[in-house]
């Protein structure tokens, strides 16, 4: 999995690419990027899923954790450009 982090105003954009499975330790990667956003004053996170090709259920749980953590901190999570396969997995 590859990640790229950019910021725009109060929003952190995390672009994901490739396969994302539990062996990649998604908790560390996603939580680290979310924390970087919080530390930089960004309360909203956009997960750009356009380059994301595969994920397992551990990853879905991590996205749910991210959503709850952001809501507790008065932030928001937006999922951008999920493929049809990713939408079926996430919804």
HTML snippet that shows the backbone in 3Dmol.js (N, CA, C, O; Angstrom):
<script src="https://3Dmol.org/build/3Dmol-min.js"></script>
<div id="view" style="width:600px;height:400px;position:relative"></div>
<script>
const pdb = `
ATOM      1  N   UNK A   1       0.837  -1.171   0.000  1.00  0.00           N
ATOM      2  CA  UNK A   1       0.000   0.000   0.000  1.00  0.00           C
ATOM      3  C   UNK A   1       0.885   1.238   0.000  1.00  0.00           C
ATOM      4  O   UNK A   1       1.932   1.273   0.646  1.00  0.00           O
ATOM      5  N   UNK A   2       0.450   2.238  -0.727  1.00  0.00           N
ATOM      6  CA  UNK A   2       1.140   3.514  -0.714  1.00  0.00           C
ATOM      7  C   UNK A   2       0.203   4.573  -0.156  1.00  0.00           C
ATOM      8  O   UNK A   2      -1.010   4.508  -0.359  1.00  0.00           O
ATOM      9  N   UNK A   3       0.756   5.530   0.535  1.00  0.00           N
ATOM     10  CA  UNK A   3      -0.033   6.647   1.049  1.00  0.00           C
ATOM     11  C   UNK A   3       0.669   7.947   0.709  1.00  0.00           C
ATOM     12  O   UNK A   3       1.897   8.025   0.662  1.00  0.00           O
ATOM     13  N   UNK A   4      -0.143   8.960   0.475  1.00  0.00           N
ATOM     14  CA  UNK A   4       0.380  10.301   0.248  1.00  0.00           C
ATOM     15  C   UNK A   4      -0.493  11.248   1.059  1.00  0.00           C
ATOM     16  O   UNK A   4      -1.720  11.168   1.017  1.00  0.00           O
ATOM     17  N   UNK A   5       0.144  12.135   1.790  1.00  0.00           N
ATOM     18  CA  UNK A   5      -0.556  13.044   2.691  1.00  0.00           C
ATOM     19  C   UNK A   5      -0.411  14.468   2.186  1.00  0.00           C
ATOM     20  O   UNK A   5       0.703  14.943   1.965  1.00  0.00           O
ATOM     21  N   UNK A   6      -1.541  15.155   2.002  1.00  0.00           N
ATOM     22  CA  UNK A   6      -1.524  16.568   1.647  1.00  0.00           C
ATOM     23  C   UNK A   6      -2.535  17.282   2.533  1.00  0.00           C
ATOM     24  O   UNK A   6      -3.445  16.650   3.070  1.00  0.00           O
ATOM     25  N   UNK A   7      -2.385  18.575   2.688  1.00  0.00           N
ATOM     26  CA  UNK A   7      -3.324  19.357   3.481  1.00  0.00           C
ATOM     27  C   UNK A   7      -3.848  20.522   2.664  1.00  0.00           C
ATOM     28  O   UNK A   7      -3.168  21.054   1.786  1.00  0.00           O
ATOM     29  N   UNK A   8      -5.068  20.899   2.979  1.00  0.00           N
ATOM     30  CA  UNK A   8      -5.712  22.041   2.357  1.00  0.00           C
ATOM     31  C   UNK A   8      -6.642  22.664   3.388  1.00  0.00           C
ATOM     32  O   UNK A   8      -7.649  22.063   3.761  1.00  0.00           O
ATOM     33  N   UNK A   9      -6.313  23.859   3.846  1.00  0.00           N
ATOM     34  CA  UNK A   9      -7.073  24.536   4.901  1.00  0.00           C
ATOM     35  C   UNK A   9      -7.182  23.631   6.134  1.00  0.00           C
ATOM     36  O   UNK A   9      -6.165  23.251   6.715  1.00  0.00           O
ATOM     37  N   UNK A  10      -8.420  23.284   6.535  1.00  0.00           N
ATOM     38  CA  UNK A  10      -8.613  22.464   7.735  1.00  0.00           C
ATOM     39  C   UNK A  10      -8.741  20.982   7.406  1.00  0.00           C
ATOM     40  O   UNK A  10      -9.170  20.193   8.249  1.00  0.00           O
ATOM     41  N   UNK A  11      -8.371  20.598   6.182  1.00  0.00           N
ATOM     42  CA  UNK A  11      -8.574  19.229   5.725  1.00  0.00           C
ATOM     43  C   UNK A  11      -7.246  18.549   5.401  1.00  0.00           C
ATOM     44  O   UNK A  11      -6.375  19.131   4.754  1.00  0.00           O
ATOM     45  N   UNK A  12      -7.111  17.318   5.857  1.00  0.00           N
ATOM     46  CA  UNK A  12      -5.997  16.460   5.480  1.00  0.00           C
ATOM     47  C   UNK A  12      -6.509  15.473   4.450  1.00  0.00           C
ATOM     48  O   UNK A  12      -7.534  14.826   4.664  1.00  0.00           O
ATOM     49  N   UNK A  13      -5.810  15.350   3.342  1.00  0.00           N
ATOM     50  CA  UNK A  13      -6.184  14.410   2.288  1.00  0.00           C
ATOM     51  C   UNK A  13      -5.156  13.283   2.300  1.00  0.00           C
ATOM     52  O   UNK A  13      -3.961  13.506   2.106  1.00  0.00           O
ATOM     53  N   UNK A  14      -5.651  12.070   2.532  1.00  0.00           N
ATOM     54  CA  UNK A  14      -4.795  10.887   2.530  1.00  0.00           C
ATOM     55  C   UNK A  14      -5.154  10.087   1.287  1.00  0.00           C
ATOM     56  O   UNK A  14      -6.247   9.530   1.187  1.00  0.00           O
ATOM     57  N   UNK A  15      -4.231  10.037   0.348  1.00  0.00           N
ATOM     58  CA  UNK A  15      -4.442   9.288  -0.889  1.00  0.00           C
ATOM     59  C   UNK A  15      -3.855   7.894  -0.718  1.00  0.00           C
ATOM     60  O   UNK A  15      -2.686   7.733  -0.366  1.00  0.00           O
ATOM     61  N   UNK A  16      -4.683   6.898  -0.973  1.00  0.00           N
ATOM     62  CA  UNK A  16      -4.281   5.512  -0.803  1.00  0.00           C
ATOM     63  C   UNK A  16      -4.151   4.839  -2.158  1.00  0.00           C
ATOM     64  O   UNK A  16      -4.941   5.099  -3.065  1.00  0.00           O
ATOM     65  N   UNK A  17      -3.162   3.980  -2.292  1.00  0.00           N
ATOM     66  CA  UNK A  17      -2.982   3.254  -3.538  1.00  0.00           C
ATOM     67  C   UNK A  17      -2.583   1.818  -3.289  1.00  0.00           C
ATOM     68  O   UNK A  17      -1.939   1.505  -2.288  1.00  0.00           O
ATOM     69  N   UNK A  18      -2.967   0.947  -4.203  1.00  0.00           N
ATOM     70  CA  UNK A  18      -2.573  -0.452  -4.133  1.00  0.00           C
ATOM     71  C   UNK A  18      -3.466  -1.287  -3.240  1.00  0.00           C
ATOM     72  O   UNK A  18      -4.604  -0.916  -2.950  1.00  0.00           O
ATOM     73  N   UNK A  19      -2.933  -2.422  -2.809  1.00  0.00           N
ATOM     74  CA  UNK A  19      -3.640  -3.356  -1.931  1.00  0.00           C
ATOM     75  C   UNK A  19      -3.385  -2.967  -0.480  1.00  0.00           C
ATOM     76  O   UNK A  19      -2.270  -2.607  -0.104  1.00  0.00           O
ATOM     77  N   UNK A  20      -4.435  -3.045   0.321  1.00  0.00           N
ATOM     78  CA  UNK A  20      -4.317  -2.708   1.731  1.00  0.00           C
ATOM     79  C   UNK A  20      -4.887  -3.852   2.531  1.00  0.00           C
ATOM     80  O   UNK A  20      -6.105  -4.015   2.599  1.00  0.00           O
ATOM     81  N   UNK A  21      -4.036  -4.639   3.133  1.00  0.00           N
ATOM     82  CA  UNK A  21      -4.465  -5.794   3.921  1.00  0.00           C
ATOM     83  C   UNK A  21      -3.843  -5.715   5.301  1.00  0.00           C
ATOM     84  O   UNK A  21      -2.921  -4.931   5.527  1.00  0.00           O
ATOM     85  N   UNK A  22      -4.343  -6.526   6.230  1.00  0.00           N
ATOM     86  CA  UNK A  22      -3.911  -6.403   7.621  1.00  0.00           C
ATOM     87  C   UNK A  22      -2.408  -6.619   7.793  1.00  0.00           C
ATOM     88  O   UNK A  22      -1.823  -6.085   8.735  1.00  0.00           O
ATOM     89  N   UNK A  23      -1.777  -7.376   6.921  1.00  0.00           N
ATOM     90  CA  UNK A  23      -0.338  -7.563   7.009  1.00  0.00           C
ATOM     91  C   UNK A  23       0.436  -6.272   6.789  1.00  0.00           C
ATOM     92  O   UNK A  23       1.604  -6.174   7.164  1.00  0.00           O
ATOM     93  N   UNK A  24      -0.213  -5.274   6.178  1.00  0.00           N
ATOM     94  CA  UNK A  24       0.413  -3.972   5.949  1.00  0.00           C
ATOM     95  C   UNK A  24       0.326  -3.082   7.181  1.00  0.00           C
ATOM     96  O   UNK A  24       0.818  -1.954   7.163  1.00  0.00           O
ATOM     97  N   UNK A  25      -0.293  -3.574   8.254  1.00  0.00           N
ATOM     98  CA  UNK A  25      -0.507  -2.840   9.491  1.00  0.00           C
ATOM     99  C   UNK A  25      -1.215  -1.513   9.239  1.00  0.00           C
ATOM    100  O   UNK A  25      -0.641  -0.446   9.458  1.00  0.00           O
ATOM    101  N   UNK A  26      -2.467  -1.581   8.779  1.00  0.00           N
ATOM    102  CA  UNK A  26      -3.216  -0.370   8.473  1.00  0.00           C
ATOM    103  C   UNK A  26      -3.431   0.522   9.678  1.00  0.00           C
ATOM    104  O   UNK A  26      -3.554   1.738   9.535  1.00  0.00           O
ATOM    105  N   UNK A  27      -3.477  -0.069  10.874  1.00  0.00           N
ATOM    106  CA  UNK A  27      -3.692   0.753  12.064  1.00  0.00           C
ATOM    107  C   UNK A  27      -2.591   1.786  12.206  1.00  0.00           C
ATOM    108  O   UNK A  27      -2.859   2.963  12.449  1.00  0.00           O
ATOM    109  N   UNK A  28      -1.377   1.353  12.056  1.00  0.00           N
ATOM    110  CA  UNK A  28      -0.246   2.264  12.219  1.00  0.00           C
ATOM    111  C   UNK A  28      -0.252   3.335  11.135  1.00  0.00           C
ATOM    112  O   UNK A  28      -0.113   4.519  11.442  1.00  0.00           O
ATOM    113  N   UNK A  29      -0.410   2.944   9.885  1.00  0.00           N
ATOM    114  CA  UNK A  29      -0.328   3.897   8.786  1.00  0.00           C
ATOM    115  C   UNK A  29      -1.464   4.910   8.817  1.00  0.00           C
ATOM    116  O   UNK A  29      -1.224   6.113   8.720  1.00  0.00           O
ATOM    117  N   UNK A  30      -2.680   4.440   8.948  1.00  0.00           N
ATOM    118  CA  UNK A  30      -3.812   5.366   8.928  1.00  0.00           C
ATOM    119  C   UNK A  30      -3.828   6.230  10.185  1.00  0.00           C
ATOM    120  O   UNK A  30      -4.006   7.444  10.093  1.00  0.00           O
ATOM    121  N   UNK A  31      -3.647   5.632  11.340  1.00  0.00           N
ATOM    122  CA  UNK A  31      -3.676   6.407  12.585  1.00  0.00           C
ATOM    123  C   UNK A  31      -2.545   7.426  12.637  1.00  0.00           C
ATOM    124  O   UNK A  31      -2.736   8.528  13.151  1.00  0.00           O
ATOM    125  N   UNK A  32      -1.383   7.081  12.121  1.00  0.00           N
ATOM    126  CA  UNK A  32      -0.273   8.034  12.078  1.00  0.00           C
ATOM    127  C   UNK A  32      -0.629   9.237  11.213  1.00  0.00           C
ATOM    128  O   UNK A  32      -0.365  10.378  11.593  1.00  0.00           O
ATOM    129  N   UNK A  33      -1.227   8.985  10.056  1.00  0.00           N
ATOM    130  CA  UNK A  33      -1.599  10.088   9.172  1.00  0.00           C
ATOM    131  C   UNK A  33      -2.735  10.930   9.752  1.00  0.00           C
ATOM    132  O   UNK A  33      -2.743  12.151   9.595  1.00  0.00           O
ATOM    133  N   UNK A  34      -3.688  10.290  10.416  1.00  0.00           N
ATOM    134  CA  UNK A  34      -4.767  11.042  11.071  1.00  0.00           C
ATOM    135  C   UNK A  34      -4.183  11.916  12.177  1.00  0.00           C
ATOM    136  O   UNK A  34      -4.549  13.085  12.303  1.00  0.00           O
ATOM    137  N   UNK A  35      -3.278  11.357  12.976  1.00  0.00           N
ATOM    138  CA  UNK A  35      -2.663  12.137  14.055  1.00  0.00           C
ATOM    139  C   UNK A  35      -1.868  13.313  13.504  1.00  0.00           C
ATOM    140  O   UNK A  35      -1.892  14.399  14.085  1.00  0.00           O
ATOM    141  N   UNK A  36      -1.167  13.114  12.398  1.00  0.00           N
ATOM    142  CA  UNK A  36      -0.435  14.225  11.777  1.00  0.00           C
ATOM    143  C   UNK A  36      -1.389  15.350  11.398  1.00  0.00           C
ATOM    144  O   UNK A  36      -1.073  16.527  11.571  1.00  0.00           O
ATOM    145  N   UNK A  37      -2.550  14.984  10.884  1.00  0.00           N
ATOM    146  CA  UNK A  37      -3.535  15.996  10.541  1.00  0.00           C
ATOM    147  C   UNK A  37      -4.011  16.761  11.756  1.00  0.00           C
ATOM    148  O   UNK A  37      -4.080  17.990  11.732  1.00  0.00           O
ATOM    149  N   UNK A  38      -4.346  16.033  12.838  1.00  0.00           N
ATOM    150  CA  UNK A  38      -4.773  16.683  14.076  1.00  0.00           C
ATOM    151  C   UNK A  38      -3.686  17.599  14.615  1.00  0.00           C
ATOM    152  O   UNK A  38      -3.961  18.725  15.032  1.00  0.00           O
ATOM    153  N   UNK A  39      -2.446  17.110  14.604  1.00  0.00           N
ATOM    154  CA  UNK A  39      -1.338  17.911  15.114  1.00  0.00           C
ATOM    155  C   UNK A  39      -1.142  19.178  14.300  1.00  0.00           C
ATOM    156  O   UNK A  39      -0.689  20.197  14.821  1.00  0.00           O
ATOM    157  N   UNK A  40      -1.485  19.111  13.017  1.00  0.00           N
ATOM    158  CA  UNK A  40      -1.358  20.274  12.145  1.00  0.00           C
ATOM    159  C   UNK A  40      -2.583  21.169  12.147  1.00  0.00           C
ATOM    160  O   UNK A  40      -2.630  22.152  11.407  1.00  0.00           O
ATOM    161  N   UNK A  41      -3.585  20.843  12.976  1.00  0.00           N
ATOM    162  CA  UNK A  41      -4.776  21.678  13.089  1.00  0.00           C
ATOM    163  C   UNK A  41      -5.889  21.309  12.126  1.00  0.00           C
ATOM    164  O   UNK A  41      -6.893  22.017  12.056  1.00  0.00           O
ATOM    165  N   UNK A  42      -5.741  20.221  11.382  1.00  0.00           N
ATOM    166  CA  UNK A  42      -6.787  19.789  10.468  1.00  0.00           C
ATOM    167  C   UNK A  42      -7.722  18.830  11.193  1.00  0.00           C
ATOM    168  O   UNK A  42      -7.283  17.827  11.757  1.00  0.00           O
ATOM    169  N   UNK A  43      -9.022  19.148  11.174  1.00  0.00           N
ATOM    170  CA  UNK A  43      -9.997  18.318  11.877  1.00  0.00           C
ATOM    171  C   UNK A  43     -10.808  17.440  10.926  1.00  0.00           C
ATOM    172  O   UNK A  43     -11.594  16.605  11.375  1.00  0.00           O
ATOM    173  N   UNK A  44     -10.629  17.619   9.633  1.00  0.00           N
ATOM    174  CA  UNK A  44     -11.363  16.839   8.643  1.00  0.00           C
ATOM    175  C   UNK A  44     -10.377  16.012   7.825  1.00  0.00           C
ATOM    176  O   UNK A  44      -9.303  16.485   7.452  1.00  0.00           O
ATOM    177  N   UNK A  45     -10.764  14.766   7.554  1.00  0.00           N
ATOM    178  CA  UNK A  45      -9.918  13.850   6.802  1.00  0.00           C
ATOM    179  C   UNK A  45     -10.673  13.388   5.562  1.00  0.00           C
ATOM    180  O   UNK A  45     -11.837  12.997   5.646  1.00  0.00           O
ATOM    181  N   UNK A  46     -10.013  13.434   4.424  1.00  0.00           N
ATOM    182  CA  UNK A  46     -10.538  12.855   3.193  1.00  0.00           C
ATOM    183  C   UNK A  46      -9.654  11.663   2.858  1.00  0.00           C
ATOM    184  O   UNK A  46      -8.443  11.807   2.695  1.00  0.00           O
ATOM    185  N   UNK A  47     -10.266  10.484   2.755  1.00  0.00           N
ATOM    186  CA  UNK A  47      -9.542   9.305   2.284  1.00  0.00           C
ATOM    187  C   UNK A  47      -9.815   9.188   0.791  1.00  0.00           C
ATOM    188  O   UNK A  47     -10.925   8.846   0.383  1.00  0.00           O
ATOM    189  N   UNK A  48      -8.811   9.469  -0.016  1.00  0.00           N
ATOM    190  CA  UNK A  48      -8.929   9.355  -1.465  1.00  0.00           C
ATOM    191  C   UNK A  48      -8.662   7.901  -1.833  1.00  0.00           C
ATOM    192  O   UNK A  48      -7.526   7.432  -1.772  1.00  0.00           O
ATOM    193  N   UNK A  49      -9.720   7.193  -2.216  1.00  0.00           N
ATOM    194  CA  UNK A  49      -9.638   5.765  -2.476  1.00  0.00           C
ATOM    195  C   UNK A  49      -9.478   5.446  -3.954  1.00  0.00           C
ATOM    196  O   UNK A  49      -9.581   4.283  -4.343  1.00  0.00           O
ATOM    197  N   UNK A  50      -9.229   6.449  -4.784  1.00  0.00           N
ATOM    198  CA  UNK A  50      -9.161   6.261  -6.230  1.00  0.00           C
ATOM    199  C   UNK A  50      -8.119   5.255  -6.684  1.00  0.00           C
ATOM    200  O   UNK A  50      -8.332   4.568  -7.683  1.00  0.00           O
ATOM    201  N   UNK A  51      -6.998   5.146  -5.982  1.00  0.00           N
ATOM    202  CA  UNK A  51      -5.951   4.214  -6.364  1.00  0.00           C
ATOM    203  C   UNK A  51      -5.942   2.933  -5.559  1.00  0.00           C
ATOM    204  O   UNK A  51      -5.026   2.120  -5.691  1.00  0.00           O
ATOM    205  N   UNK A  52      -6.948   2.746  -4.728  1.00  0.00           N
ATOM    206  CA  UNK A  52      -7.037   1.617  -3.814  1.00  0.00           C
ATOM    207  C   UNK A  52      -7.644   0.438  -4.551  1.00  0.00           C
ATOM    208  O   UNK A  52      -8.751   0.554  -5.077  1.00  0.00           O
ATOM    209  N   UNK A  53      -6.959  -0.686  -4.606  1.00  0.00           N
ATOM    210  CA  UNK A  53      -7.434  -1.817  -5.396  1.00  0.00           C
ATOM    211  C   UNK A  53      -8.003  -2.969  -4.571  1.00  0.00           C
ATOM    212  O   UNK A  53      -8.810  -3.747  -5.080  1.00  0.00           O
ATOM    213  N   UNK A  54      -7.601  -3.089  -3.317  1.00  0.00           N
ATOM    214  CA  UNK A  54      -8.069  -4.216  -2.510  1.00  0.00           C
ATOM    215  C   UNK A  54      -7.916  -3.890  -1.034  1.00  0.00           C
ATOM    216  O   UNK A  54      -6.974  -3.206  -0.632  1.00  0.00           O
ATOM    217  N   UNK A  55      -8.848  -4.384  -0.230  1.00  0.00           N
ATOM    218  CA  UNK A  55      -8.760  -4.245   1.224  1.00  0.00           C
ATOM    219  C   UNK A  55      -9.462  -5.427   1.868  1.00  0.00           C
ATOM    220  O   UNK A  55     -10.351  -6.031   1.268  1.00  0.00           O
ATOM    221  N   UNK A  56      -9.061  -5.759   3.094  1.00  0.00           N
ATOM    222  CA  UNK A  56      -9.746  -6.814   3.826  1.00  0.00           C
ATOM    223  C   UNK A  56     -10.580  -6.204   4.948  1.00  0.00           C
ATOM    224  O   UNK A  56     -10.611  -4.982   5.100  1.00  0.00           O
ATOM    225  N   UNK A  57     -11.250  -7.032   5.729  1.00  0.00           N
ATOM    226  CA  UNK A  57     -12.162  -6.526   6.757  1.00  0.00           C
ATOM    227  C   UNK A  57     -11.458  -5.826   7.907  1.00  0.00           C
ATOM    228  O   UNK A  57     -12.071  -4.992   8.574  1.00  0.00           O
ATOM    229  N   UNK A  58     -10.210  -6.131   8.159  1.00  0.00           N
ATOM    230  CA  UNK A  58      -9.462  -5.412   9.180  1.00  0.00           C
ATOM    231  C   UNK A  58      -9.359  -3.943   8.795  1.00  0.00           C
ATOM    232  O   UNK A  58      -9.452  -3.059   9.646  1.00  0.00           O
ATOM    233  N   UNK A  59      -9.168  -3.697   7.523  1.00  0.00           N
ATOM    234  CA  UNK A  59      -9.079  -2.326   7.022  1.00  0.00           C
ATOM    235  C   UNK A  59     -10.418  -1.608   7.189  1.00  0.00           C
ATOM    236  O   UNK A  59     -10.451  -0.439   7.572  1.00  0.00           O
ATOM    237  N   UNK A  60     -11.505  -2.293   6.907  1.00  0.00           N
ATOM    238  CA  UNK A  60     -12.835  -1.693   7.090  1.00  0.00           C
ATOM    239  C   UNK A  60     -13.015  -1.290   8.551  1.00  0.00           C
ATOM    240  O   UNK A  60     -13.543  -0.215   8.835  1.00  0.00           O
ATOM    241  N   UNK A  61     -12.584  -2.137   9.474  1.00  0.00           N
ATOM    242  CA  UNK A  61     -12.651  -1.797  10.900  1.00  0.00           C
ATOM    243  C   UNK A  61     -11.811  -0.582  11.227  1.00  0.00           C
ATOM    244  O   UNK A  61     -12.203   0.244  12.051  1.00  0.00           O
ATOM    245  N   UNK A  62     -10.671  -0.465  10.595  1.00  0.00           N
ATOM    246  CA  UNK A  62      -9.797   0.685  10.849  1.00  0.00           C
ATOM    247  C   UNK A  62     -10.421   1.977  10.318  1.00  0.00           C
ATOM    248  O   UNK A  62     -10.281   3.031  10.939  1.00  0.00           O
ATOM    249  N   UNK A  63     -11.094   1.904   9.201  1.00  0.00           N
ATOM    250  CA  UNK A  63     -11.794   3.079   8.675  1.00  0.00           C
ATOM    251  C   UNK A  63     -12.923   3.470   9.624  1.00  0.00           C
ATOM    252  O   UNK A  63     -13.155   4.656   9.857  1.00  0.00           O
ATOM    253  N   UNK A  64     -13.626   2.478  10.173  1.00  0.00           N
ATOM    254  CA  UNK A  64     -14.681   2.762  11.150  1.00  0.00           C
ATOM    255  C   UNK A  64     -14.090   3.424  12.387  1.00  0.00           C
ATOM    256  O   UNK A  64     -14.662   4.388  12.895  1.00  0.00           O
ATOM    257  N   UNK A  65     -12.945   2.924  12.890  1.00  0.00           N
ATOM    258  CA  UNK A  65     -12.278   3.539  14.044  1.00  0.00           C
ATOM    259  C   UNK A  65     -11.940   4.991  13.738  1.00  0.00           C
ATOM    260  O   UNK A  65     -12.142   5.870  14.577  1.00  0.00           O
ATOM    261  N   UNK A  66     -11.430   5.241  12.550  1.00  0.00           N
ATOM    262  CA  UNK A  66     -11.058   6.605  12.152  1.00  0.00           C
ATOM    263  C   UNK A  66     -12.278   7.519  12.172  1.00  0.00           C
ATOM    264  O   UNK A  66     -12.208   8.649  12.655  1.00  0.00           O
ATOM    265  N   UNK A  67     -13.393   7.026  11.646  1.00  0.00           N
ATOM    266  CA  UNK A  67     -14.630   7.815  11.629  1.00  0.00           C
ATOM    267  C   UNK A  67     -15.054   8.179  13.056  1.00  0.00           C
ATOM    268  O   UNK A  67     -15.378   9.334  13.330  1.00  0.00           O
ATOM    269  N   UNK A  68     -15.053   7.200  13.963  1.00  0.00           N
ATOM    270  CA  UNK A  68     -15.468   7.450  15.345  1.00  0.00           C
ATOM    271  C   UNK A  68     -14.504   8.419  16.030  1.00  0.00           C
ATOM    272  O   UNK A  68     -14.942   9.340  16.720  1.00  0.00           O
ATOM    273  N   UNK A  69     -13.213   8.222  15.847  1.00  0.00           N
ATOM    274  CA  UNK A  69     -12.224   9.111  16.475  1.00  0.00           C
ATOM    275  C   UNK A  69     -12.383  10.543  15.986  1.00  0.00           C
ATOM    276  O   UNK A  69     -12.273  11.483  16.773  1.00  0.00           O
ATOM    277  N   UNK A  70     -12.636  10.715  14.707  1.00  0.00           N
ATOM    278  CA  UNK A  70     -12.817  12.067  14.175  1.00  0.00           C
ATOM    279  C   UNK A  70     -14.091  12.710  14.706  1.00  0.00           C
ATOM    280  O   UNK A  70     -14.089  13.892  15.050  1.00  0.00           O
ATOM    281  N   UNK A  71     -15.170  11.952  14.777  1.00  0.00           N
ATOM    282  CA  UNK A  71     -16.432  12.502  15.284  1.00  0.00           C
ATOM    283  C   UNK A  71     -16.286  12.943  16.741  1.00  0.00           C
ATOM    284  O   UNK A  71     -16.829  13.974  17.136  1.00  0.00           O
ATOM    285  N   UNK A  72     -15.556  12.166  17.534  1.00  0.00           N
ATOM    286  CA  UNK A  72     -15.334  12.539  18.938  1.00  0.00           C
ATOM    287  C   UNK A  72     -14.547  13.834  19.038  1.00  0.00           C
ATOM    288  O   UNK A  72     -14.730  14.605  19.979  1.00  0.00           O
ATOM    289  N   UNK A  73     -13.679  14.072  18.075  1.00  0.00           N
ATOM    290  CA  UNK A  73     -12.877  15.289  18.052  1.00  0.00           C
ATOM    291  C   UNK A  73     -13.491  16.401  17.229  1.00  0.00           C
ATOM    292  O   UNK A  73     -12.807  17.358  16.866  1.00  0.00           O
ATOM    293  N   UNK A  74     -14.796  16.283  16.927  1.00  0.00           N
ATOM    294  CA  UNK A  74     -15.529  17.281  16.142  1.00  0.00           C
ATOM    295  C   UNK A  74     -15.021  17.378  14.708  1.00  0.00           C
ATOM    296  O   UNK A  74     -15.126  18.431  14.079  1.00  0.00           O
ATOM    297  N   UNK A  75     -14.476  16.293  14.197  1.00  0.00           N
ATOM    298  CA  UNK A  75     -14.005  16.261  12.816  1.00  0.00           C
ATOM    299  C   UNK A  75     -14.923  15.424  11.947  1.00  0.00           C
ATOM    300  O   UNK A  75     -15.956  14.933  12.401  1.00  0.00           O
ATOM    301  N   UNK A  76     -14.539  15.272  10.713  1.00  0.00           N
ATOM    302  CA  UNK A  76     -15.340  14.518   9.752  1.00  0.00           C
ATOM    303  C   UNK A  76     -14.429  13.648   8.893  1.00  0.00           C
ATOM    304  O   UNK A  76     -13.272  13.985   8.643  1.00  0.00           O
ATOM    305  N   UNK A  77     -14.981  12.526   8.452  1.00  0.00           N
ATOM    306  CA  UNK A  77     -14.290  11.639   7.526  1.00  0.00           C
ATOM    307  C   UNK A  77     -15.094  11.578   6.241  1.00  0.00           C
ATOM    308  O   UNK A  77     -16.302  11.344   6.268  1.00  0.00           O
ATOM    309  N   UNK A  78     -14.426  11.786   5.120  1.00  0.00           N
ATOM    310  CA  UNK A  78     -15.056  11.695   3.808  1.00  0.00           C
ATOM    311  C   UNK A  78     -14.293  10.654   3.008  1.00  0.00           C
ATOM    312  O   UNK A  78     -13.064  10.683   2.951  1.00  0.00           O
ATOM    313  N   UNK A  79     -15.031   9.729   2.386  1.00  0.00           N
ATOM    314  CA  UNK A  79     -14.422   8.740   1.509  1.00  0.00           C
ATOM    315  C   UNK A  79     -14.603   9.224   0.075  1.00  0.00           C
ATOM    316  O   UNK A  79     -15.729   9.380  -0.397  1.00  0.00           O
ATOM    317  N   UNK A  80     -13.506   9.456  -0.602  1.00  0.00           N
ATOM    318  CA  UNK A  80     -13.537  10.028  -1.949  1.00  0.00           C
ATOM    319  C   UNK A  80     -13.174   8.972  -2.986  1.00  0.00           C
ATOM    320  O   UNK A  80     -12.185   8.256  -2.831  1.00  0.00           O
ATOM    321  N   UNK A  81     -13.964   8.879  -4.027  1.00  0.00           N
ATOM    322  CA  UNK A  81     -13.688   8.085  -5.222  1.00  0.00           C
ATOM    323  C   UNK A  81     -13.484   6.588  -4.970  1.00  0.00           C
ATOM    324  O   UNK A  81     -12.531   6.006  -5.490  1.00  0.00           O
ATOM    325  N   UNK A  82     -14.367   5.950  -4.177  1.00  0.00           N
ATOM    326  CA  UNK A  82     -14.220   4.499  -4.020  1.00  0.00           C
ATOM    327  C   UNK A  82     -14.713   3.782  -5.278  1.00  0.00           C
ATOM    328  O   UNK A  82     -15.675   4.226  -5.906  1.00  0.00           O
ATOM    329  N   UNK A  83     -14.070   2.692  -5.643  1.00  0.00           N
ATOM    330  CA  UNK A  83     -14.524   1.890  -6.777  1.00  0.00           C
ATOM    331  C   UNK A  83     -15.820   1.180  -6.387  1.00  0.00           C
ATOM    332  O   UNK A  83     -16.196   1.168  -5.215  1.00  0.00           O
ATOM    333  N   UNK A  84     -16.494   0.594  -7.360  1.00  0.00           N
ATOM    334  CA  UNK A  84     -17.734  -0.140  -7.073  1.00  0.00           C
ATOM    335  C   UNK A  84     -17.452  -1.276  -6.084  1.00  0.00           C
ATOM    336  O   UNK A  84     -18.247  -1.515  -5.175  1.00  0.00           O
ATOM    337  N   UNK A  85     -16.350  -1.960  -6.252  1.00  0.00           N
ATOM    338  CA  UNK A  85     -15.991  -3.054  -5.349  1.00  0.00           C
ATOM    339  C   UNK A  85     -15.750  -2.538  -3.926  1.00  0.00           C
ATOM    340  O   UNK A  85     -16.170  -3.168  -2.956  1.00  0.00           O
ATOM    341  N   UNK A  86     -15.074  -1.393  -3.805  1.00  0.00           N
ATOM    342  CA  UNK A  86     -14.825  -0.817  -2.494  1.00  0.00           C
ATOM    343  C   UNK A  86     -16.112  -0.343  -1.847  1.00  0.00           C
ATOM    344  O   UNK A  86     -16.277  -0.483  -0.635  1.00  0.00           O
ATOM    345  N   UNK A  87     -17.030   0.214  -2.627  1.00  0.00           N
ATOM    346  CA  UNK A  87     -18.324   0.635  -2.069  1.00  0.00           C
ATOM    347  C   UNK A  87     -19.084  -0.556  -1.491  1.00  0.00           C
ATOM    348  O   UNK A  87     -19.682  -0.447  -0.421  1.00  0.00           O
ATOM    349  N   UNK A  88     -19.065  -1.691  -2.189  1.00  0.00           N
ATOM    350  CA  UNK A  88     -19.745  -2.894  -1.672  1.00  0.00           C
ATOM    351  C   UNK A  88     -19.104  -3.357  -0.366  1.00  0.00           C
ATOM    352  O   UNK A  88     -19.800  -3.801   0.547  1.00  0.00           O
ATOM    353  N   UNK A  89     -17.792  -3.254  -0.278  1.00  0.00           N
ATOM    354  CA  UNK A  89     -17.095  -3.677   0.935  1.00  0.00           C
ATOM    355  C   UNK A  89     -17.383  -2.728   2.093  1.00  0.00           C
ATOM    356  O   UNK A  89     -17.546  -3.171   3.230  1.00  0.00           O
ATOM    357  N   UNK A  90     -17.447  -1.451   1.819  1.00  0.00           N
ATOM    358  CA  UNK A  90     -17.590  -0.441   2.873  1.00  0.00           C
ATOM    359  C   UNK A  90     -19.030  -0.171   3.280  1.00  0.00           C
ATOM    360  O   UNK A  90     -19.283   0.239   4.413  1.00  0.00           O
ATOM    361  N   UNK A  91     -19.967  -0.390   2.386  1.00  0.00           N
ATOM    362  CA  UNK A  91     -21.356  -0.073   2.729  1.00  0.00           C
ATOM    363  C   UNK A  91     -22.109  -1.337   2.850  1.00  0.00           C
ATOM    364  O   UNK A  91     -23.307  -1.317   3.134  1.00  0.00           O
TER     365      UNK A  91
END
`;
const viewer = $3Dmol.createViewer("view");
viewer.addModel(pdb, "pdb");
viewer.setStyle({}, {cartoon: {color: "spectrum"}});
viewer.zoomTo();
viewer.render();
</script>
